[in-house]
Amino acid sequence: MTESKKAEEREKDRKTQVTLTIIATASSLLSVILVALVTYNSSIRVASIQADTQVKMQDVQIRNEQRKLESDQRDQKQKFISENLPKLFSPNEVDRKITSSMFLIFYPDDAKSIFDSTAISSTGTQKTEYQNASREAASYNQQLGSWIIVAGGYQNFGDAKNAVDQATKLGIGSVTVYKKGNSYRLTIGSFPSREEAERANIAVRAKLLDTAYVVNLGSWCPKHTESQEGNNILECVDS
């Protein structure tokens, strides 16, 4: 074999070695990239699973707390009624009026039915007394209206709108913005009783704002109208 042929063969061998080296390096690099992608996707999936698990655990905890509160509320109401119902039949008119007022203040939703039952079991002036009390309870409930949860106050609507978006994303109830004075108040829901609002507030405090509180709309904002600012804002106005 001539020297030129030998040189050609050596050059071919060298190129072949270079090609094999490039292929081996590329394969190693591709393996690293694939491993990194798999690890990254696995991390994202693990993080997503962990987040979903945390949400589910929080929801379970919220439901447990709500059931406990409902049980406590029921026991407290039963205790109050059993202790104070006999006082509605007291021969002392002052005691009867004080007890009637307590029922109206603490359990306005039940006061009318209690006064109706008491009137049926009473005679004479006491019967008339509780018939009148029943009408007053109905009127009082109508004035009270619904209960809402106040979940934040903001100096500008932009901040309030961000809170609305967050609350809507969390799905914790219907959201309304009231303007009281110069403050935009984020409110949640409309509940027929304080007890229901308090139970719902457990979720609001856990997910949105831990200082959220329950108010009676009829007392907190007796009269409101659509704000001239638009954006579905309700503005509280003086009666």
LINBEL-V814266 format. One record per residue. N is the residue number from 0. RES is the residue in one small letter. PHI is phi as a letter, one per 20 degrees, with the letter a starting at -180 (none if undefined). Layout:
n->N res->RES phi->PHI
n->N res->RES phi->PHI
This chain:
n->0 res->m phi->none
n->1 res->t phi->f
n->2 res->e phi->f
n->3 res->s phi->f
n->4 res->k phi->f
n->5 res->k phi->f
n->6 res->a phi->f
n->7 res->e phi->f
n->8 res->e phi->f
n->9 res->r phi->f
n->10 res->e phi->f
n->11 res->k phi->f
n->12 res->d phi->f
n->13 res->r phi->f
n->14 res->k phi->f
n->15 res->t phi->f
n->16 res->q phi->f
n->17 res->v phi->f
n->18 res->t phi->f
n->19 res->l phi->f
n->20 res->t phi->f
n->21 res->i phi->f
n->22 res->i phi->f
n->23 res->a phi->f
n->24 res->t phi->f
n->25 res->a phi->f
n->26 res->s phi->f
n->27 res->s phi->f
n->28 res->l phi->f
n->29 res->l phi->f
n->30 res->s phi->f
n->31 res->v phi->f
n->32 res->i phi->f
n->33 res->l phi->f
n->34 res->v phi->f
n->35 res->a phi->f
n->36 res->l phi->f
n->37 res->v phi->f
n->38 res->t phi->f
n->39 res->y phi->f
n->40 res->n phi->f
n->41 res->s phi->f
n->42 res->s phi->f
n->43 res->i phi->f
n->44 res->r phi->f
n->45 res->v phi->f
n->46 res->a phi->f
n->47 res->s phi->f
n->48 res->i phi->f
n->49 res->q phi->f
n->50 res->a phi->f
n->51 res->d phi->f
n->52 res->t phi->f
n->53 res->q phi->f
n->54 res->v phi->f
n->55 res->k phi->f
n->56 res->m phi->f
n->57 res->q phi->f
n->58 res->d phi->f
n->59 res->v phi->f
n->60 res->q phi->f
n->61 res->i phi->f
n->62 res->r phi->f
n->63 res->n phi->f
n->64 res->e phi->f
n->65 res->q phi->f
n->66 res->r phi->f
n->67 res->k phi->f
n->68 res->l phi->f
n->69 res->e phi->f
n->70 res->s phi->f
n->71 res->d phi->f
n->72 res->q phi->f
n->73 res->r phi->f
n->74 res->d phi->f
n->75 res->q phi->f
n->76 res->k phi->f
n->77 res->q phi->f
n->78 res->k phi->f
n->79 res->f phi->f
n->80 res->i phi->f
n->81 res->s phi->f
n->82 res->e phi->e
n->83 res->n phi->d
n->84 res->l phi->g
n->85 res->p phi->f
n->86 res->k phi->f
n->87 res->l phi->f
n->88 res->f phi->d
n->89 res->s phi->f
n->90 res->p phi->f
n->91 res->n phi->e
n->92 res->e phi->f
n->93 res->v phi->f
n->94 res->d phi->f
n->95 res->r phi->f
n->96 res->k phi->f
n->97 res->i phi->f
n->98 res->t phi->f
n->99 res->s phi->f
n->100 res->s phi->f
n->101 res->m phi->f
n->102 res->f phi->f
n->103 res->l phi->f
n->104 res->i phi->f
n->105 res->f phi->e
n->106 res->y phi->c
n->107 res->p phi->f
n->108 res->d phi->f
n->109 res->d phi->d
n->110 res->a phi->g
n->111 res->k phi->f
n->112 res->s phi->f
n->113 res->i phi->f
n->114 res->f phi->f
n->115 res->d phi->f
n->116 res->s phi->f
n->117 res->t phi->f
n->118 res->a phi->f
n->119 res->i phi->f
n->120 res->s phi->e
n->121 res->s phi->d
n->122 res->t phi->c
n->123 res->g phi->m
n->124 res->t phi->f
n->125 res->q phi->f
n->126 res->k phi->f
n->127 res->t phi->f
n->128 res->e phi->g
n->129 res->y phi->e
n->130 res->q phi->f
n->131 res->n phi->f
n->132 res->a phi->f
n->133 res->s phi->f
n->134 res->r phi->f
n->135 res->e phi->f
n->136 res->a phi->f
n->137 res->a phi->f
n->138 res->s phi->f
n->139 res->y phi->f
n->140 res->n phi->f
n->141 res->q phi->f
n->142 res->q phi->f
n->143 res->l phi->f
n->144 res->g phi->m
n->145 res->s phi->e
n->146 res->w phi->d
n->147 res->i phi->c
n->148 res->i phi->d
n->149 res->v phi->e
n->150 res->a phi->c
n->151 res->g phi->p
n->152 res->g phi->c
n->153 res->y phi->c
n->154 res->q phi->e
n->155 res->n phi->c
n->156 res->f phi->f
n->157 res->g phi->g
n->158 res->d phi->f
n->159 res->a phi->f
n->160 res->k phi->f
n->161 res->n phi->f
n->162 res->a phi->f
n->163 res->v phi->f
n->164 res->d phi->f
n->165 res->q phi->f
n->166 res->a phi->f
n->167 res->t phi->f
n->168 res->k phi->f
n->169 res->l phi->f
n->170 res->g phi->m
n->171 res->i phi->e
n->172 res->g phi->p
n->173 res->s phi->f
n->174 res->v phi->d
n->175 res->t phi->c
n->176 res->v phi->d
n->177 res->y phi->d
n->178 res->k phi->d
n->179 res->k phi->d
n->180 res->g phi->m
n->181 res->n phi->d
n->182 res->s phi->d
n->183 res->y phi->e
n->184 res->r phi->d
n->185 res->l phi->e
n->186 res->t phi->c
n->187 res->i phi->d
n->188 res->g phi->m
n->189 res->s phi->b
n->190 res->f phi->d
n->191 res->p phi->f
n->192 res->s phi->b
n->193 res->r phi->f
n->194 res->e phi->g
n->195 res->e phi->f
n->196 res->a phi->f
n->197 res->e phi->f
n->198 res->r phi->f
n->199 res->a phi->f
n->200 res->n phi->f
n->201 res->i phi->f
n->202 res->a phi->f
n->203 res->v phi->f
n->204 res->r phi->f
n->205 res->a phi->f
n->206 res->k phi->d
n->207 res->l phi->d
n->208 res->l phi->b
n->209 res->d phi->f
n->210 res->t phi->d
n->211 res->a phi->f
n->212 res->y phi->b
n->213 res->v phi->e
n->214 res->v phi->c
n->215 res->n phi->e
n->216 res->l phi->f
n->217 res->g phi->f
n->218 res->s phi->e
n->219 res->w phi->f
n->220 res->c phi->b
n->221 res->p phi->g
n->222 res->k phi->c
n->223 res->h phi->b
n->224 res->t phi->b
n->225 res->e phi->f
n->226 res->s phi->f
n->227 res->q phi->f
n->228 res->e phi->f
n->229 res->g phi->m
n->230 res->n phi->l
n->231 res->n phi->m
n->232 res->i phi->e
n->233 res->l phi->d
n->234 res->e phi->d
n->235 res->c phi->f
n->236 res->v phi->c
n->237 res->d phi->f
n->238 res->s phi->f
